[in-house]
């Protein structure tokens, strides 16, 4: 009933439909990039480099994103971002050169960092929990559920994106499209999904800020001038309290992305079908995590801390045990924990901050998440390659297995950095 209630809100439903279609295209494009680079290089470092070139630019572009999301209305930011990404996705596969592909992957993610904070900051406005009057009396569970539904549009599309990628690749091969042309259709369909998101957002008359938030933004800009830069957003106490959790979540996700193909093929001997099944299990876990959100108890920071610890244990045990059954079961548990941690973090920032500070906090959230993904993917892939070249088998494990286990232990240790702030900034009214 709670899910149905949220989706009966017309504008929120439009946003979710657009984001679901767009996420489908994103996962098709991400998998296409990873397989294409692995096919060309045979290197796990190169696969990690794909994530670096797609995600690190978002972190580097965070100061620009912070300026945009604090000066433009959210609806304008989202519409413009989607149209720009349509053109970029069309251009990406045209030239069969890695430098060309990397450049457009770089630019798509920079624009994505502008889009996502504007979207997340609009959710409290769209669900209508007291925001029209500029109050802050919404129900935490309602807001968290709305965030969970939004998060599910991304992670829930992983198995469908993987399936669509495989289907499109098969169709391309049957049609006799060789070389880079096998991937052209994937990226052009990705471009159409951005257009679908644009149409959905265009159908929403207003994405906020609400009257109360607008007054706060105008007051802040008059009194503080340029104080609302990206660096200042990182200095907010509530941001510093939750970002270590997001960073270690990103570490786990990045390690799995970078090592997943090699781990499935070379460690648990499950082949390409097994990798597809592992991706599906992760997506199923994300949906399970969403279904469990409205049943949780305790504070949001506790939720982030516990969910992050679960991810660390799962990743470490997947690497240490190298068991095919546990790897698939662990993928489900990992997906559920990742959803819980990320949704809890977003909701905590939305609950604690308002106005410009909320936009900046969410910009920092997405920048740290992407920077962590990129760095973890690069380091995990590079470490596995170095161990392989040296012929090393630490603790009797193959390189990918050992690095995955150590990544899980680092994630587990990182949960101790998640602490409640000493003082809580008042939400803007």
N, C-alpha and C positions, 0 to 999 in steps of 0.2 A: 504494500500500500504506500509506503514511503517513497519508493522509486516511482510509482505511478503518479503520486502527487507532484513530484518535481517535474516530471516530463509533461504534465498537463499545463505547465506554464508555457505559453506559445513561444515567447522570445527565447527562453532557455532551451526549449526543444529545438528551435531552429539552429541555435549555436551548436548544440550537441550533434545534430545531424551533419552540419557542415564540418565539424571537427572529426567526426567518425570517418567520413569520406576522405578528408585530407590526410588523416593518420594512415589510412590504408595505402595511399600513395607514398607517404613517407617511408613506410616499412618496405614496400616494393623497391623503392629507390635505394634504400640503405643496403638491402641484401644484394641488389644488382651491383652496387659499387664494391662490396666486399668480395663477391665471387669473381668479378672481373679482374680485380687486382690480384687475388690469389692465383687465378688462372695464368696471369701474365708473369708473376714473380715467384710463386711458390713459397713466399715468405710470410710468416706470421707477423713480423715487424711491419711489413708493407700493409697487411690488413689493419693492424693497429694504426698505421699512418693514415688510412682512410678516415678513421674516426677522429684522428687529430685534425686533419684538414677540414673535416665537417664541423667539429665541435669547438676546437680551440679558437677559431676566429670569432665565435660567439662571445667568448670571454673577453677577447681583445676589443670587441666592438661594444662592450657593456657601457663605457662612458657615453658613446653616441646614443645608445638605446635609452640610457637614463635621461638624456636631454629630450629625446623625442616623447617618451611616455609622460613626462612632466609638463609638456608644453602643448601637445595636441590632444584633442578629444579622442577617447579610446576607439570609437567607431571609425574615425578617419585613419587612425594608425593601422587598424586591422584591415580595412579595405585596401589601403595603399600597399601594405605589405603583401597581401595575397596577389594583387595584380602584378607586382614586381616579380614575385616568385613564379608566376605562370611563365613569364618570358624567360627567366633563368633556367627553368626545368626543360623548356623546349630547346634552348641553346646547348645544354650540357652534353648530350650525346652526339652532336653533329660532327665534331672533329675527333677522329680516333687517336687522340694523344692524351697521355695521363696528365700533362700540365694543364690542358684545357679542361678536362674533367675535374681536376682538383680545384682549379680556379672557380668554377661555377658552384661546386659543392661548398667552397669557402663562402661565397657570396650569399648563397641560399640560407646558410645558417646564421650569418650576420643579420639578415632581414628577419629570420625567425626569432631572434632574441628580442627584436622590437615588438613582434606580434604577441608573443606569449605573456609578458607581464601585463599588457593591455587587456588581454583576454581574462587572465586570472583576477585582475583587479575589478573587472566588470561583474564577476559572478555574484558577489553579495548584492549588487544592485539588481541583477536580473531575477534573483529568487525573491526579491521584494520584502525582505525581513526588516522592516522599519527604516530602510534606507531612503525612502521617499521623503521622510520628514527630517532626515539628517541625524537620526538617532542611532544608537548602537545596542539595540535590545533584541537582536536576532538570536535564534537558538543555535548553539554550537553544533549540535547534532545535525540540524538541517543544513547548515553551511558545509559541514564535513561531508555529508552525503552528496551534496551538489558537486563538491570538489572531487569526490570519488568517482562520480559519474563522468566528470570531465577527464579525469586521469584514465578511466577505463576506455575512453575513446582512443587513447594512444596505445596502452599496453594490451587492451583487448583485441586490437587489430593486428597484433604480431602474427598469430597463426594464419589469419586470413591474408595478410600481406605476403607471408611466405608461400602460401598456397597459390595466390595469384601470380607471384613471381615465377614459380615453377611452371604454371600453366601457360603463361605468356611466353616463357623461354621455349617451351615445347612447341607451341604454335609457330614461333619464329623459325625454329629449326625445321619443322615440317614444311614451312613455306620456302625453305632454302636460303634464309637470310643468315649468312655467315659473318664471322668477325664481329666488329662492334655493332653491326646492324641488329644483332640478336637483342641488344639492350635498348635500342632506340625506342621501341614500342613501350617498354616499361617506363622510361622517363617521360615520354609524351603523355602517357596516361596519368603519370604523377602530376604533370602540368594541369590536366583537366580536373584533378581532384582539388588543386588550389583554386581553380575557377569555381568549383562547387562550394568551397568554403566562402569565397567572395559573394556568391549569390545568397548564401544563407545569412551572412552578416548584413548584406544590403537590405534584407527583409526585416531587420530589427531596427525600429525607428530610433532607439536611444540605448546606449550602453553605459551611460553615466559620464562623469561622476554625478551623483545625486546633488540636490541643492546644498545640503550640509557639507558634503565633501568639496563642492565647488567653492564655497565661501572659504573653507580652510586653505585650499590651494591658492586662491587669490591673496589671502592674508599672508601666507608663507612666502609667496613670491615677492610681495611688496616689502616685507620686513627683513627677509634673509637674502635677497638677491640671488647669488649663485651658490648658496650653501647646499642646495639639494643636488650635488653631483653624485656620481656613482660611489666615490670613495666615502662620502659622508653617509651614504646608505649602508655601507659595510660597518660603519661605526655605531649604528643603532644597537642598543643592548639586546633587544629581542632577536635581531638578525644574527648577532654573534652567538647567541645561545643555540640557535637551531642549525646554523650552517655547518658546524662540524659533523653533525649527523648526515646532512645531505652530501657532504664531501665523501664520507666513507660509504654511503650508499652508491655513489658514483664510482668509487673504487671497485666495489664488487661487480657492478654492471659492466664497467669497462674491461675488467679481467675476463669475465664470461664472454663478452663480445669478441675480444681479441683471441682467446684461446679455445673458444667453443668448438669451432670446426675441427681444429687439430685434436682436441681432447676426445671428441666423439669418434673421429676416424681412427686415430692412432692409439688411444688408450683403452676405451671401452669397446672398440671395434664394432660400432653400430652403423657406419657408413652414412651416405647422404640421407637416406630415409630416416636413420636414427637422429641425425641433426635436425631434420624437419620435425620429427616427433618431439625432440627436446624443446624446440621453439614453441610448438603447440602447447606443451605442458607449462611452459612459462606463461603464456597467454591465459591458459585456463586458471593458473594460480592467481593472476592479476584479477580476474573476474571473481574468484573465490574471495580474495581480499576485499573487494568492493562489497560483496554480499555480507561480509562479516562486520563491516565498519559500523553499522548502526547498532550492533550488539555490544560494542566495546565499552569498557568502563575505565575510569582513571583520567589523568590529565593528558593533554596532547603531547607534551614533551616526554612523558613516560611512554606513551605509545610509540613515539619516534625512536626512543632509546631501546625499547624491547624489540621492536621490529628490526632495527639495525643489527642488534645482537644475534637475532635468529638468522639473518642473512649471513653473518660471519660464520656461524656454526655450520650452516648448510654448505657454503662454498668450501670451507676447510674439509668437511667430511666427504664431499664429492671428490675432491682431489686426493684425499688420503685413502679412501676406500676403493676408488676406481671401480665401483660396482654399477653395472648397467641398470638394474632395477632402482637402486637408490638414486642414481643420477636423474632418472625421470621423475621419481617421487620428490626428490629434492628440488627439481625445477619448479614443480607446482608450489611447494612451500616457499621457495625463494620469490616467486612471482607475487604470492599473497603478502609476504613481508615487505617487499619493495613498495607495493601499492599502499600499504598501511603507513610506512615511514614517509613517503613522499606526500601523500594526502594529509597526514598529520602535520607535516612541516608547513605546507601551503596554508592550511586552515589556521595554524598558530599565528602566522604572519598577518593573515587577514583579520583575525580576531584582535590582535594586539595593536594594530596600526590603522590609520585612516589617511585619506587625502593623498598628498604627494609622497609621504613616507611609505604608504602601502605600495605605491607604484615602484618606488626605489627598492623596497625590500624584496618584491617579487622579481625585479630585474636582477638583483644580487643572487636570489635563489636559483634562477635559471642559468645565470653565468657560472656560478660555482658548480652546478650540476654538470654542465657541459665541459667546463675546464677539467673537472675530476674525471669524467668519462674519457676525455682525450688523453690526459696524462696517464691514467691507469692502463688504457689500451696500449699506449706506446711502450710503457715500462714493462708490462706483462709480456707483450709480444717480443720485445727486445731481450728480456731476461731468458725467455724460453729458447730463442735463437742462439744466444751466447752459450747457454749450457749444452745445447745440441752440438754446436760447432766444437766445443771443448771435449765432447764425448763424456760429459759428466752425468752421473745418475745419483743425485743426492738421496740418501736414505733408501737407495735401491729403486727410486722412482724415475720414470721418464721425465724430461724437462717440463712439458706442459702440465703434467700431473703435480709435480712439486711446486711449480709457480702458482698454480691454482690454489693449492692448499695453503701456501704462505699468504696469498692475497686474502683468503678467508680469515686467517689469524690477525692480519693487520686491520681488517674491518671490525673484528670483534674488539680489538684493543681500542679502536677509535671511538667506541661507544662511551668510553669514560670521559670524553671531551664534551659530551652533551650535558649542559647544566642550565638550570633556570637562571635568568638574569637577576642581579641584585635589586634592581629597580625596574619598574615597568613603565614605558612611556605611555602617557594617556592618549587614547585614540582621538583623532581630530573630530570635532563636531561642527 
